[in-house]
Amino acid sequence: MLLGIDMGTGSTKGVLVDTAGAVVASETISHGMDLPRPGWAEVDADAVWWREVCAISAALTAKLPANATLAGMCVSGVGPCLVLCDADLRPLRPAILYGIDTRAHAEIASLTEELGEKAILDRAGTLLSSQAVGPKIEWVRNHEPETFAAAAGWYGSNSYIAAKLTGEYVMDHHTASQCDPLYATREFAWNREWAERICGPLPLPDLVWPSDIVGRVTPAAARETGLPVGLPVAAGTVDAYSEAFSVGVRRPGDQMLMYGSTMFLVQVIDEYHSDPALWTTAGVDPQTLSLAAGTSTAGTMINWLQSVTGRPSFDDLTAEALEVPAGSEGLLMLPYLAGERTPVFDPKARGVLAGLTLRHGRGHLFRAAYEGIAFGIRQILDRFDDAHEATRTVAVGGGLKSPVWAQAISDVTGRSQLVPEQAIGASYGDALLAGIGVGLVPPDTDWATIAREITPNPRNRELYDDLFTTWAQMYPATRDQVHRLAAADPD
């Protein structure tokens, strides 16, 4: 049997899987994040991530079928994050989370000026933003010098757990490639000049690939987790990429759309390609490359609309939106209620409704929101095509429960979406990585089975092409006014 565990934004999930990909047992523990100040997003790495990995490991080990043995495990997690630990692997402060933590804006600006925007894009493949780990390290160095001075190592979420399990100080190439500007993506290596400038005396972890076995469960870790001493542990990676791996997004041109609180997109490419509006990273498979993009809102905006329009049930909401024709009868929405990540990278962006009239109702608002998300996805996918034309698009996530949302994305982008029979999530990809790592599963194994296909409605193509042109003009046309309004925010 193989054990996969993923530490997501809202929960930690584990699955026990056999070598044919059948899920035998699963466990989930919900958690939240701490938001101690505006722009800060943190997690207690020991009390949340490690303790939940221990609890899920013990629960699933107890569910091993008779005569079955545990052959390997792998853990993924949210990322990129920053966990600073002392020499005894004790976290010195709460983990600083990925792009939703925007505290290091001054460090982003100063490092960009110091290193040069063009040089960063060329070496790292990605411009510095709130998603980057390098500026977060610089922030701790500037604002919490005593913490920085006491640190003996720095980790991502999954590499912290790997260290707790095995005692090894490693980081997978993909996570490292999101630690901009510390990693030279084109070369699959640390950019030592810049890494030493930012990390100072902090040693750099050894680089490994996500399926590499990095060590074995120590006696101390076995006592806390219930895992067998000596169990092989694969490195793991950032959860979204492990989920893409779990649904067969492995070959150049394969892409994943993840429908959730935000939308996250991954595409495998065959040659190095940098775009200031995207993230270029190392892939999950060894010596591969990926592009990625992420929005700042998606499902969170739909939840917000529900809360301010009388909290309709999801079924009622869907029925009302389905009654509205494509195009929302001239209503367009910029879905930037929490700023925006790709492709505009503007934390001061805000939501905009255009074309609102007295005839528009709640159903129009919801359809326009879904269509606004879809227009943003089209912007991203068009840029993905510049690197490698898509060969297939796999869709995953809870947002697929909305037929309006999924159909709007196919209609607006003109792309079919393949929906897997089982979209268990990153923990399933972790189990597959563990199986590959211990040699029980061939490296090219794909456990995903496609259950259905969402195809574009050709009758809506001309309408959406026209509306997309107008929608794409809305952000630059309103940016200055919106920025003035954003300056009045109480934060």
Helices and strands as residue ranges (DSSP letters): E 2-7, E 11-17, E 23-30, E 42-43, I 45-50, H 51-61, E 72-77, E 83-85, E 95-96, H 105-115, H 117-124, H 134-143, H 145-150, E 153-155, H 157-166, E 170-172, H 173-177, E 183-184, G 185-187, E 189-190, H 192-199, E 206-208, E 213-216, H 219-225, E 232-234, H 239-246, E 254-259, E 263-269, E 279-282, E 289-294, H 299-308, H 314-323, G 328-330, E 332-334, E 352-354, H 362-387, E 392-396, G 398-401, H 403-413, E 417-420, H 426-437, E 450-454, G 458-460, H 461-486
